[in-house]
Amino acid sequence: MKYISIFFILFCLSITLNAQSNYKRGFIITNEKDTIMGLVDFRTDRTNSKICKFKKSEKAEEQVFYPKEIFGYMFIDETKYYISQTINIKDKNYDVFLEYLVKGIKDLYFYSDETDNLDYYFLKDEDGKMISFTKEPDKIIDNTLKKDDKYKRALNYAFRDCEAIANNVDKVDFGRRSMIKLTEKYHKQMCSPGLECIVFENNYKKKFTKINLSLYSGTQFTDYSFGMEKLVQYKSVQCLSPVIGGQFNISSPRLIKSLSIQADISLSSLRFENDHIWDSSTFGSTTYEKFKFKTLITTGELGFKYTHPNGKFSPTIEAGISYSILSDASNSLYSESIKNGPRTIDNYVSPPMHYWGGYGGIGLNYQVNKKHVVFCRFIYNRMSYLSTKINGVGLKIGYML
């Protein structure tokens, strides 16, 4: 496992040494209400509420803005809009960037607070009065589950001017989707016919977890050690075979753009034959043996992959655990001597079918366009079961769909 450890150390160092950013098309709004188009760093909800990193273009210098320094900012494709506000939580004032969920007759905002680890919603009416509400985690008291439903009373009060909405807040979950839908229904009820009362609405259906599917083929060099006394003369055999496979990469660019969880499955074969001549002083004869072995190897890998975030060409490092299954295995031993003549023993040995281990790899991605990538990967895989070992080195060339 020494090589796997080296890969893992390099992997961690790469994450530490490379600062993360996730710039998306957007704009900032100055305190003078001027709009400046450019790129905005798209991070987690809590990071977005504290800071805005902005560049006028890909190669421009990064500018950093804090609440009150600008009026707000927006991500265009993600339809996420933030404005600078002073809020009060537990009798303390905070300057933050509130996420605008609905802008209309009543404005709905969202804020995630790291101090008490709670989510907050804010409703502001036409007079500028703001109501906040949150939900404490469920608790078990005296073997009874206690739920915090105080937010429903706050909603009832906030929408008291619309009886149809106020009377149905008991059915509302404490979630972004539910809050946006409730506010949207309020506007439909209160809006005059023919008028559009919602100026902006957050696209809550958009998901920010990225999933990529890749297919690849290549070649695999396998060193297989039986570790069986019956095959002491064939301690290690080697085979070069084609390999095909596919992989899923799941990432959250808002959290760490360059890091993904990778699941990989591949199919290769192990096929060889080896012969041996040995002299038996006991029986006074020479024996010729030929051992044949073939099997299919299905390998699954689960680990982490780091991709350097900048440029058309991006180096990658990956490491994780691996698991292989041998299937359709068969083997035979042919022997021939002057004294005993020829004979063949089918299924001479019964090798283990399951192997666990680890893998590490390096590679290079080429960005064809915004969605598609061509890549090559060099992978080292080491697995074992008791004294039987599989060591593999592979070259895989593929395409990210």
ABEGO torsion letter per residue (X at the ends): XAAAAAAAAAAAAAAAABBBBBBBBBBBBBAAGBBBBEBBBBBBAAAAAABBBBBABAABBBBBBBBGABAEBBBAAAGBBBBBBBBBBGGBBBBBBBBBABBBABBBBBBBBAAAGBBBBBBBBAAGBBBBBBBBBBBBBGGBBBBBAAAAAAAAAAAAABAAAAAAAAABBBBAAAAAAAAAAAAAAABBBGBBABABBBBAABBABBBBBBBBBEBBBBBBBAGBAAAAABABBBBBBBBBBBBBBBBBAAABAABBBBBBBBBBBBBBBBBBBBBBAAAGBBBBBBBBBBBBBBBBBBBBBBBBABEABBBBBBBEBBBBBBBGBBBBBBBBBAAAEBBBBBGABBBBABBBBBBBBBBBBBBABAABBBBBBBBBBBBBBEABBBBBBBBBBBBBX
